[in-house]
């Protein structure tokens, strides 16, 4: 008789636990639901903004491959005295600069 009561309690417990129709968003978790949805919304907005940024950058970068204004701007800068870091000789001059090395603390 005691075994039957225990089996009935276990069966009731199993039927309560095995209810698959509970939607976790519909259950109130003491405000945790709104925090979850807020975080989910922020994540979705960030992903959408990132996608838009990538689309806009790609559109801008591939807009006019014939445009070489960046070369003109760089040539003007080099003629004004800006050092070209892609030139090996200029890079050697920069690496041998004692004031620069002192500022880095590499020499006394």
N, CA, C and O atoms as a printed pandas DataFrame, in Angstrom:
     atom_number atom_name residue_name chain_id  residue_number  x_coord  y_coord  z_coord
0              1         N          UNK        A               1    0.821   -1.181    0.000
1              2        CA          UNK        A               1    0.000    0.000    0.000
2              3         C          UNK        A               1    0.877    1.263    0.000
3              4         O          UNK        A               1    0.613    2.216   -0.733
4              5         N          UNK        A               2    1.895    1.248    0.812
5              6        CA          UNK        A               2    2.805    2.387    0.850
6              7         C          UNK        A               2    3.540    2.527   -0.491
7              8         O          UNK        A               2    3.792    3.641   -0.949
8              9         N          UNK        A               3    3.873    1.418   -1.101
9             10        CA          UNK        A               3    4.546    1.427   -2.399
10            11         C          UNK        A               3    3.640    2.056   -3.463
11            12         O          UNK        A               3    4.123    2.802   -4.314
12            13         N          UNK        A               4    2.332    1.765   -3.427
13            14        CA          UNK        A               4    1.391    2.328   -4.391
14            15         C          UNK        A               4    1.318    3.849   -4.247
15            16         O          UNK        A               4    1.293    4.567   -5.247
16            17         N          UNK        A               5    1.282    4.346   -2.992
17            18        CA          UNK        A               5    1.216    5.788   -2.759
18            19         C          UNK        A               5    2.483    6.472   -3.283
19            20         O          UNK        A               5    2.430    7.536   -3.901
20            21         N          UNK        A               6    3.607    5.834   -3.018
21            22        CA          UNK        A               6    4.870    6.392   -3.492
22            23         C          UNK        A               6    4.929    6.394   -5.012
23            24         O          UNK        A               6    5.415    7.361   -5.599
24            25         N          UNK        A               7    4.456    5.355   -5.660
25            26        CA          UNK        A               7    4.432    5.272   -7.113
26            27         C          UNK        A               7    3.491    6.324   -7.700
27            28         O          UNK        A               7    3.793    6.918   -8.735
28            29         N          UNK        A               8    2.357    6.555   -7.044
29            30        CA          UNK        A               8    1.426    7.573   -7.521
30            31         C          UNK        A               8    2.051    8.977   -7.422
31            32         O          UNK        A               8    1.906    9.789   -8.336
32            33         N          UNK        A               9    2.743    9.253   -6.313
33            34        CA          UNK        A               9    3.400   10.551   -6.168
34            35         C          UNK        A               9    4.483   10.753   -7.232
35            36         O          UNK        A               9    4.626   11.841   -7.789
36            37         N          UNK        A              10    5.236    9.695   -7.502
37            38        CA          UNK        A              10    6.264    9.794   -8.535
38            39         C          UNK        A              10    5.654   10.017   -9.910
39            40         O          UNK        A              10    6.182   10.790  -10.710
40            41         N          UNK        A              11    4.544    9.341  -10.185
41            42        CA          UNK        A              11    3.866    9.530  -11.479
42            43         C          UNK        A              11    3.337   10.949  -11.616
43            44         O          UNK        A              11    3.435   11.540  -12.692
44            45         N          UNK        A              12    2.775   11.509  -10.541
45            46        CA          UNK        A              12    2.303   12.891  -10.589
46            47         C          UNK        A              12    3.466   13.844  -10.817
47            48         O          UNK        A              12    3.356   14.803  -11.582
48            49         N          UNK        A              13    4.576   13.574  -10.149
49            50        CA          UNK        A              13    5.760   14.419  -10.294
50            51         C          UNK        A              13    6.299   14.350  -11.727
51            52         O          UNK        A              13    6.692   15.371  -12.291
52            53         N          UNK        A              14    6.316   13.164  -12.308
53            54        CA          UNK        A              14    6.793   13.003  -13.679
54            55         C          UNK        A              14    5.898   13.737  -14.672
55            56         O          UNK        A              14    6.399   14.347  -15.617
56            57         N          UNK        A              15    4.593   13.687  -14.474
57            58        CA          UNK        A              15    3.690   14.369  -15.407
58            59         C          UNK        A              15    3.838   15.879  -15.298
59            60         O          UNK        A              15    3.692   16.584  -16.297
60            61         N          UNK        A              16    4.126   16.388  -14.103
61            62        CA          UNK        A              16    4.323   17.822  -13.956
62            63         C          UNK        A              16    5.623   18.267  -14.636
63            64         O          UNK        A              16    5.662   19.319  -15.276
64            65         N          UNK        A              17    6.660   17.487  -14.501
65            66        CA          UNK        A              17    7.962   17.849  -15.041
66            67         C          UNK        A              17    8.010   17.691  -16.551
67            68         O          UNK        A              17    8.676   18.476  -17.225
68            69         N          UNK        A              18    7.339   16.722  -17.086
69            70        CA          UNK        A              18    7.453   16.411  -18.505
70            71         C          UNK        A              18    6.492   17.218  -19.381
71            72         O          UNK        A              18    6.196   16.791  -20.497
72            73         N          UNK        A              19    5.998   18.362  -18.919
73            74        CA          UNK        A              19    5.100   19.189  -19.710
74            75         C          UNK        A              19    5.935   20.034  -20.673
75            76         O          UNK        A              19    6.551   21.010  -20.244
76            77         N          UNK        A              20    5.972   19.682  -21.979
77            78        CA          UNK        A              20    6.842   20.374  -22.924
78            79         C          UNK        A              20    6.245   21.654  -23.517
79            80         O          UNK        A              20    6.892   22.289  -24.351
80            81         N          UNK        A              21    5.043   22.052  -23.120
81            82        CA          UNK        A              21    4.377   23.190  -23.746
82            83         C          UNK        A              21    4.689   24.514  -23.062
83            84         O          UNK        A              21    4.068   25.523  -23.399
84            85         N          UNK        A              22    5.611   24.556  -22.129
85            86        CA          UNK        A              22    5.942   25.805  -21.433
86            87         C          UNK        A              22    6.903   26.604  -22.296
87            88         O          UNK        A              22    7.958   26.111  -22.692
88            89         N          UNK        A              23    6.528   27.833  -22.579
89            90        CA          UNK        A              23    7.378   28.751  -23.333
90            91         C          UNK        A              23    8.180   29.579  -22.329
91            92         O          UNK        A              23    7.583   30.268  -21.502
92            93         N          UNK        A              24    9.519   29.533  -22.375
93            94        CA          UNK        A              24   10.311   30.237  -21.370
94            95         C          UNK        A              24   10.113   31.747  -21.402
95            96         O          UNK        A              24   10.329   32.401  -20.382
96            97         N          UNK        A              25    9.718   32.320  -22.515
97            98        CA          UNK        A              25    9.512   33.763  -22.572
98            99         C          UNK        A              25    8.202   34.144  -21.884
99           100         O          UNK        A              25    8.073   35.256  -21.372
100          101         N          UNK        A              26    7.226   33.226  -21.868
101          102        CA          UNK        A              26    5.942   33.515  -21.225
102          103         C          UNK        A              26    6.002   33.408  -19.710
103          104         O          UNK        A              26    5.127   33.939  -19.027
104          105         N          UNK        A              27    6.990   32.751  -19.176
105          106        CA          UNK        A              27    7.105   32.566  -17.733
106          107         C          UNK        A              27    7.730   33.810  -17.127
107          108         O          UNK        A              27    8.728   34.321  -17.634
108          109         N          UNK        A              28    7.139   34.297  -16.037
109          110        CA          UNK        A              28    7.687   35.485  -15.369
110          111         C          UNK        A              28    8.802   35.060  -14.424
111          112         O          UNK        A              28    8.568   34.282  -13.499
112          113         N          UNK        A              29    9.994   35.557  -14.644
113          114        CA          UNK        A              29   11.153   35.215  -13.842
114          115         C          UNK        A              29   11.589   36.403  -12.991
115          116         O          UNK        A              29   12.782   36.696  -12.901
116          117         N          UNK        A              30   10.642   37.082  -12.373
117          118        CA          UNK        A              30   10.939   38.212  -11.479
118          119         C          UNK        A              30   11.754   39.296  -12.174
119          120         O          UNK        A              30   12.758   39.749  -11.625
120          121         N          UNK        A              31   11.360   39.710  -13.332
121          122        CA          UNK        A              31   12.057   40.771  -14.031
122          123         C          UNK        A              31   13.199   40.307  -14.899
123          124         O          UNK        A              31   13.718   41.085  -15.699
124          125         N          UNK        A              32   13.602   39.068  -14.766
125          126        CA          UNK        A              32   14.710   38.571  -15.594
126          127         C          UNK        A              32   14.310   38.478  -17.054
127          128         O          UNK        A              32   15.159   38.543  -17.944
128          129         N          UNK        A              33   13.007   38.324  -17.300
129          130        CA          UNK        A              33   12.533   38.243  -18.675
130          131         C          UNK        A              33   12.818   39.545  -19.413
131          132         O          UNK        A              33   13.282   39.520  -20.553
132          133         N          UNK        A              34   12.548   40.663  -18.786
133          134        CA          UNK        A              34   12.771   41.938  -19.464
134          135         C          UNK        A              34   14.263   42.191  -19.670
135          136         O          UNK        A              34   14.653   42.768  -20.685
136          137         N          UNK        A              35   15.097   41.772  -18.728
137          138        CA          UNK        A              35   16.544   41.920  -18.889
138          139         C          UNK        A              35   17.019   41.072  -20.059
139          140         O          UNK        A              35   17.829   41.522  -20.870
140          141         N          UNK        A              36   16.519   39.854  -20.145
141          142        CA          UNK        A              36   16.877   38.969  -21.257
142          143         C          UNK        A              36   16.458   39.579  -22.589
143          144         O          UNK        A              36   17.241   39.603  -23.538
144          145         N          UNK        A              37   15.227   40.068  -22.660
145          146        CA          UNK        A              37   14.740   40.643  -23.915
146          147         C          UNK        A              37   15.481   41.923  -24.265
147          148         O          UNK        A              37   15.747   42.182  -25.439
148          149         N          UNK        A              38   15.822   42.738  -23.245
149          150        CA          UNK        A              38   16.593   43.956  -23.511
150          151         C          UNK        A              38   17.957   43.614  -24.079
151          152         O          UNK        A              38   18.410   44.237  -25.039
152          153         N          UNK        A              39   18.613   42.619  -23.485
153          154        CA          UNK        A              39   19.931   42.219  -23.971
154          155         C          UNK        A              39   19.829   41.642  -25.379
155          156         O          UNK        A              39   20.680   41.905  -26.229
156          157         N          UNK        A              40   18.790   40.859  -25.618
157          158        CA          UNK        A              40   18.568   40.286  -26.940
158          159         C          UNK        A              40   18.328   41.388  -27.967
159          160         O          UNK        A              40   18.835   41.322  -29.087
160          161         N          UNK        A              41   17.549   42.404  -27.580
161          162        CA          UNK        A              41   17.270   43.521  -28.479
162          163         C          UNK        A              41   18.539   44.309  -28.772
163          164         O          UNK        A              41   18.788   44.670  -29.923
164          165         N          UNK        A              42   19.351   44.583  -27.745
165          166        CA          UNK        A              42   20.602   45.315  -27.943
166          167         C          UNK        A              42   21.541   44.545  -28.863
167          168         O          UNK        A              42   22.199   45.130  -29.723
168          169         N          UNK        A              43   21.598   43.246  -28.678
169          170        CA          UNK        A              43   22.454   42.418  -29.531
170          171         C          UNK        A              43   21.974   42.473  -30.977
171          172         O          UNK        A              43   22.784   42.582  -31.898
172          173         N          UNK        A              44   20.673   42.398  -31.179
173          174        CA          UNK        A              44   20.123   42.454  -32.532
174          175         C          UNK        A              44   20.399   43.810  -33.177
175          176         O          UNK        A              44   20.730   43.875  -34.361
176          177         N          UNK        A              45   20.268   44.888  -32.415
177          178        CA          UNK        A              45   20.535   46.225  -32.952
178          179         C          UNK        A              45   22.007   46.363  -33.308
179          180         O          UNK        A              45   22.339   46.909  -34.360
180          181         N          UNK        A              46   22.893   45.877  -32.449
181          182        CA          UNK        A              46   24.328   45.938  -32.736
182          183         C          UNK        A              46   24.687   45.152  -33.990
183          184         O          UNK        A              46   25.493   45.608  -34.802
184          185         N          UNK        A              47   24.091   43.972  -34.151
185          186        CA          UNK        A              47   24.358   43.174  -35.345
186          187         C          UNK        A              47   23.849   43.885  -36.598
187          188         O          UNK        A              47   24.511   43.857  -37.635
188          189         N          UNK        A              48   22.673   44.524  -36.511
189          190        CA          UNK        A              48   22.115   45.244  -37.656
190          191         C          UNK        A              48   22.998   46.448  -38.013
191          192         O          UNK        A              48   23.267   46.694  -39.189
192          193         N          UNK        A              49   23.447   47.199  -36.991
193          194        CA          UNK        A              49   24.311   48.353  -37.255
194          195         C          UNK        A              49   25.627   47.919  -37.878
195          196         O          UNK        A              49   26.136   48.577  -38.786
196          197         N          UNK        A              50   26.176   46.820  -37.397
197          198        CA          UNK        A              50   27.431   46.303  -37.953
198          199         C          UNK        A              50   27.244   45.921  -39.427
199          200         O          UNK        A              50   28.093   46.212  -40.270
200          201         N          UNK        A              51   26.126   45.270  -39.715
201          202        CA          UNK        A              51   25.844   44.876  -41.099
202          203         C          UNK        A              51   25.718   46.111  -41.987
203          204         O          UNK        A              51   26.236   46.128  -43.103
204          205         N          UNK        A              52   25.034   47.141  -41.500
205          206        CA          UNK        A              52   24.891   48.387  -42.268
206          207         C          UNK        A              52   26.242   49.068  -42.463
207          208         O          UNK        A              52   26.528   49.581  -43.545
208          209         N          UNK        A              53   27.076   49.076  -41.418
209          210        CA          UNK        A              53   28.404   49.677  -41.542
210          211         C          UNK        A              53   29.242   48.965  -42.596
211          212         O          UNK        A              53   29.934   49.609  -43.385
212          213         N          UNK        A              54   29.180   47.654  -42.607
213          214        CA          UNK        A              54   29.940   46.879  -43.593
214          215         C          UNK        A              54   29.436   47.168  -44.996
215          216         O          UNK        A              54   30.231   47.332  -45.921
216          217         N          UNK        A              55   28.106   47.234  -45.161
217          218        CA          UNK        A              55   27.539   47.535  -46.485
218          219         C          UNK        A              55   27.962   48.922  -46.952
219          220         O          UNK        A              55   28.352   49.103  -48.106
220          221         N          UNK        A              56   27.884   49.907  -46.047
221          222        CA          UNK        A              56   28.243   51.275  -46.433
222          223         C          UNK        A              56   29.732   51.391  -46.750
223          224         O          UNK        A              56   30.108   52.074  -47.703
224          225         N          UNK        A              57   30.573   50.741  -45.973
225          226        CA          UNK        A              57   32.011   50.791  -46.233
226          227         C          UNK        A              57   32.332   50.142  -47.582
227          228         O          UNK        A              57   33.113   50.680  -48.366
228          229         N          UNK        A              58   31.728   48.993  -47.841
229          230        CA          UNK        A              58   31.969   48.304  -49.111
230          231         C          UNK        A              58   31.506   49.159  -50.281
231          232         O          UNK        A              58   32.182   49.239  -51.306
232          233         N          UNK        A              59   30.356   49.795  -50.123
233          234        CA          UNK        A              59   29.835   50.664  -51.171
234          235         C          UNK        A              59   30.782   51.835  -51.414
235          236         O          UNK        A              59   31.035   52.207  -52.560
236          237         N          UNK        A              60   31.301   52.410  -50.343
237          238        CA          UNK        A              60   32.222   53.536  -50.467
238          239         C          UNK        A              60   33.563   53.099  -51.054
239          240         O          UNK        A              60   34.111   53.779  -51.921
240          241         N          UNK        A              61   34.086   51.980  -50.592
241          242        CA          UNK        A              61   35.401   51.515  -51.043
242          243         C          UNK        A              61   35.387   51.095  -52.510
243          244         O          UNK        A              61   36.370   51.293  -53.224
244          245         N          UNK        A              62   34.298   50.530  -52.951
245          246        CA          UNK        A              62   34.220   50.051  -54.330
246          247         C          UNK        A              62   33.480   51.017  -55.251
247          248         O          UNK        A              62   33.134   50.661  -56.378
248          249         N          UNK        A              63   33.235   52.242  -54.774
249          250        CA          UNK        A              63   32.425   53.170  -55.557
250          251         C          UNK        A              63   33.078   53.588  -56.859
251          252         O          UNK        A              63   32.428   53.582  -57.904
252          253         N          UNK        A              64   34.376   53.958  -56.814
253          254        CA          UNK        A              64   35.038   54.433  -58.020
254          255         C          UNK        A              64   36.491   53.964  -58.025
255          256         O          UNK        A              64   37.362   54.650  -57.489
256          257         N          UNK        A              65   36.759   52.819  -58.616
257          258        CA          UNK        A              65   38.139   52.321  -58.612
258          259         C          UNK        A              65   39.082   53.183  -59.454
259          260         O          UNK        A              65   40.300   53.081  -59.309
260          261         N          UNK        A              66   38.541   54.023  -60.323
261          262        CA          UNK        A              66   39.361   54.904  -61.153
262          263         C          UNK        A              66   39.853   56.123  -60.375
263          264         O          UNK        A              66   40.772   56.811  -60.821
264          265         N          UNK        A              67   39.257   56.395  -59.228
265          266        CA          UNK        A              67   39.593   57.575  -58.433
266          267         C          UNK        A              67   40.968   57.385  -57.794
267          268         O          UNK        A              67   41.166   56.463  -57.003
268          269         N          UNK        A              68   41.903   58.248  -58.135
269          270        CA          UNK        A              68   43.244   58.153  -57.568
270          271         C          UNK        A              68   43.611   59.421  -56.797
271          272         O          UNK        A              68   44.780   59.802  -56.738
272          273         N          UNK        A              69   42.618   60.062  -56.215
273          274        CA          UNK        A              69   42.874   61.293  -55.458
274          275         C          UNK        A              69   43.742   61.031  -54.231
275          276         O          UNK        A              69   44.459   61.922  -53.773
276          277         N          UNK        A              70   43.679   59.809  -53.698
277          278        CA          UNK        A              70   44.511   59.492  -52.533
278          279         C          UNK        A              70   45.997   59.557  -52.895
279          280         O          UNK        A              70   46.818   59.934  -52.058
280          281         N          UNK        A              71   46.347   59.198  -54.117
281          282        CA          UNK        A              71   47.747   59.296  -54.543
282          283         C          UNK        A              71   48.193   60.747  -54.622
283          284         O          UNK        A              71   49.319   61.069  -54.242
284          285         N          UNK        A              72   47.324   61.627  -55.111
285          286        CA          UNK        A              72   47.648   63.053  -55.182
286          287         C          UNK        A              72   47.844   63.635  -53.793
287          288         O          UNK        A              72   48.762   64.423  -53.562
288          289         N          UNK        A              73   46.971   63.240  -52.867
289          290        CA          UNK        A              73   47.075   63.740  -51.487
290          291         C          UNK        A              73   48.380   63.268  -50.858
291          292         O          UNK        A              73   49.063   64.055  -50.202
292          293         N          UNK        A              74   48.739   62.003  -51.045
293          294        CA          UNK        A              74   49.993   61.479  -50.481
294          295         C          UNK        A              74   51.209   62.162  -51.099
295          296         O          UNK        A              74   52.169   62.459  -50.389
296          297         N          UNK        A              75   51.189   62.414  -52.393
297          298        CA          UNK        A              75   52.314   63.109  -53.048
298          299         C          UNK        A              75   52.469   64.529  -52.514
299          300         O          UNK        A              75   53.589   65.007  -52.338
300          301         N          UNK        A              76   51.341   65.209  -52.252
301          302        CA          UNK        A              76   51.407   66.548  -51.665
302          303         C          UNK        A              76   52.011   66.498  -50.268
303          304         O          UNK        A              76   52.817   67.357  -49.909
304          305         N          UNK        A              77   51.628   65.496  -49.477
305          306        CA          UNK        A              77   52.181   65.356  -48.121
306          307         C          UNK        A              77   53.678   65.087  -48.174
307          308         O          UNK        A              77   54.436   65.664  -47.394
308          309         N          UNK        A              78   54.112   64.222  -49.078
309          310        CA          UNK        A              78   55.539   63.915  -49.186
310          311         C          UNK        A              78   56.333   65.139  -49.638
311          312         O          UNK        A              78   57.462   65.354  -49.198
312          313         N          UNK        A              79   55.737   65.932  -50.514
313          314        CA          UNK        A              79   56.443   67.137  -50.968
314          315         C          UNK        A              79   56.507   68.191  -49.864
315          316         O          UNK        A              79   57.384   69.055  -49.884
316          317         N          UNK        A              80   55.575   68.126  -48.892
317          318        CA          UNK        A              80   55.593   69.065  -47.762
318          319         C          UNK        A              80   56.533   68.616  -46.652
319          320         O          UNK        A              80   56.682   69.328  -45.658
320          321         N          UNK        A              81   57.170   67.461  -46.790
321          322        CA          UNK        A              81   58.144   67.025  -45.804
322          323         C          UNK        A              81   57.726   65.859  -44.930
323          324         O          UNK        A              81   58.481   65.460  -44.043
324          325         N          UNK        A              82   56.558   65.308  -45.151
325          326        CA          UNK        A              82   56.138   64.132  -44.390
326          327         C          UNK        A              82   56.969   62.945  -44.854
327          328         O          UNK        A              82   57.176   62.752  -46.053
328          329         N          UNK        A              83   57.447   62.147  -43.896
329          330        CA          UNK        A              83   58.338   61.031  -44.211
330          331         C          UNK        A              83   57.527   59.821  -44.662
331          332         O          UNK        A              83   56.555   59.425  -44.019
332          333         N          UNK        A              84   57.947   59.252  -45.773
333          334        CA          UNK        A              84   57.311   58.047  -46.311
334          335         C          UNK        A              84   57.868   56.836  -45.573
335          336         O          UNK        A              84   59.045   56.509  -45.725
336          337         N          UNK        A              85   57.045   56.170  -44.781
337          338        CA          UNK        A              85   57.516   55.035  -43.984
338          339         C          UNK        A              85   57.688   53.773  -44.805
339          340         O          UNK        A              85   58.237   52.791  -44.305
340          341         N          UNK        A              86   57.239   53.767  -46.041
341          342        CA          UNK        A              86   57.429   52.579  -46.877
342          343         C          UNK        A              86   58.791   52.589  -47.564
343          344         O          UNK        A              86   59.207   51.579  -48.132
344          345         N          UNK        A              87   59.478   53.711  -47.514
345          346        CA          UNK        A              87   60.805   53.822  -48.116
346          347         C          UNK        A              87   61.836   53.284  -47.121
347          348         O          UNK        A              87   61.894   53.753  -45.984
348          349         N          UNK        A              88   62.644   52.314  -47.531
349          350        CA          UNK        A              88   63.605   51.669  -46.633
350          351         C          UNK        A              88   64.653   52.643  -46.109
351          352         O          UNK        A              88   65.038   52.558  -44.943
352          353         N          UNK        A              89   65.117   53.552  -46.935
353          354        CA          UNK        A              89   66.136   54.507  -46.493
354          355         C          UNK        A              89   65.585   55.426  -45.410
355          356         O          UNK        A              89   66.268   55.703  -44.424
356          357         N          UNK        A              90   64.375   55.892  -45.584
357          358        CA          UNK        A              90   63.746   56.761  -44.588
358          359         C          UNK        A              90   63.504   56.000  -43.289
359          360         O          UNK        A              90   63.640   56.560  -42.201
360          361         N          UNK        A              91   63.149   54.734  -43.404
361          362        CA          UNK        A              91   62.926   53.912  -42.217
362          363         C          UNK        A              91   64.215   53.717  -41.445
363          364         O          UNK        A              91   64.202   53.735  -40.214
364          365         N          UNK        A              92   65.335   53.531  -42.144
365          366        CA          UNK        A              92   66.635   53.415  -41.481
366          367         C          UNK        A              92   67.004   54.716  -40.777
367          368         O          UNK        A              92   67.553   54.691  -39.676
368          369         N          UNK        A              93   66.704   55.860  -41.410
369          370        CA          UNK        A              93   66.982   57.141  -40.777
370          371         C          UNK        A              93   66.160   57.307  -39.501
371          372         O          UNK        A              93   66.664   57.816  -38.500
372          373         N          UNK        A              94   64.913   56.886  -39.535
373          374        CA          UNK        A              94   64.072   56.980  -38.342
374          375         C          UNK        A              94   64.573   56.065  -37.226
375          376         O          UNK        A              94   64.523   56.436  -36.053
376          377         N          UNK        A              95   65.050   54.884  -37.580
377          378        CA          UNK        A              95   65.509   53.944  -36.559
378          379         C          UNK        A              95   66.837   54.368  -35.950
379          380         O          UNK        A              95   67.200   53.907  -34.868
380          381         N          UNK        A              96   67.567   55.245  -36.641
381          382        CA          UNK        A              96   68.860   55.720  -36.126
382          383         C          UNK        A              96   68.716   57.084  -35.442
383          384         O          UNK        A              96   69.723   57.719  -35.129
384          385         N          UNK        A              97   67.524   57.528  -35.213
385          386        CA          UNK        A              97   67.264   58.825  -34.599
386          387         C          UNK        A              97   67.489   58.722  -33.090
387          388         O          UNK        A              97   66.722   58.057  -32.394
388          389         N          UNK        A              98   68.548   59.384  -32.575
389          390        CA          UNK        A              98   68.897   59.257  -31.152
390          391         C          UNK        A              98   67.854   59.894  -30.254
391          392         O          UNK        A              98   67.580   59.374  -29.173
392          393         N          UNK        A              99   67.266   61.005  -30.672
393          394        CA          UNK        A              99   66.235   61.646  -29.847
394          395         C          UNK        A              99   65.040   60.711  -29.677
395          396         O          UNK        A              99   64.487   60.581  -28.584
396          397         N          UNK        A             100   64.657   60.070  -30.763
397          398        CA          UNK        A             100   63.538   59.124  -30.718
398          399         C          UNK        A             100   63.856   57.939  -29.805
399          400         O          UNK        A             100   63.012   57.509  -29.020
400          401         N          UNK        A             101   65.083   57.415  -29.915
401          402        CA          UNK        A             101   65.483   56.272  -29.087
402          403         C          UNK        A             101   65.568   56.665  -27.611
403          404         O          UNK        A             101   65.254   55.856  -26.739
404          405         N          UNK        A             102   65.994   57.909  -27.322
405          406        CA          UNK        A             102   66.015   58.396  -25.945
406          407         C          UNK        A             102   64.609   58.518  -25.387
407          408         O          UNK        A             102   64.362   58.174  -24.231
408          409         N          UNK        A             103   63.684   59.010  -26.210
409          410        CA          UNK        A             103   62.286   59.116  -25.764
410          411         C          UNK        A             103   61.685   57.758  -25.446
411          412         O          UNK        A             103   60.848   57.626  -24.553
412          413         N          UNK        A             104   62.121   56.758  -26.187
413          414        CA          UNK        A             104   61.638   55.399  -25.906
414          415         C          UNK        A             104   62.322   54.762  -24.716
415          416         O          UNK        A             104   61.860   53.744  -24.200
416          417         N          UNK        A             105   63.429   55.358  -24.273
417          418        CA          UNK        A             105   64.164   54.823  -23.143
418          419         C          UNK        A             105   65.089   53.685  -23.516
419          420         O          UNK        A             105   65.515   52.913  -22.656
420          421         N          UNK        A             106   65.401   53.579  -24.794
421          422        CA          UNK        A             106   66.265   52.479  -25.242
422          423         C          UNK        A             106   67.745   52.823  -25.110
423          424         O          UNK        A             106   68.588   51.930  -25.028
424          425         N          UNK        A             107   68.056   54.108  -25.088
425          426        CA          UNK        A             107   69.457   54.522  -24.871
426          427         C          UNK        A             107   69.462   55.635  -23.828
427          428         O          UNK        A             107   68.441   56.270  -23.562
428          429         N          UNK        A             108   70.655   55.856  -23.239
429          430        CA          UNK        A             108   70.782   56.916  -22.214
430          431         C          UNK        A             108   71.287   58.181  -22.774
431          432         O          UNK        A             108   71.447   59.159  -22.043
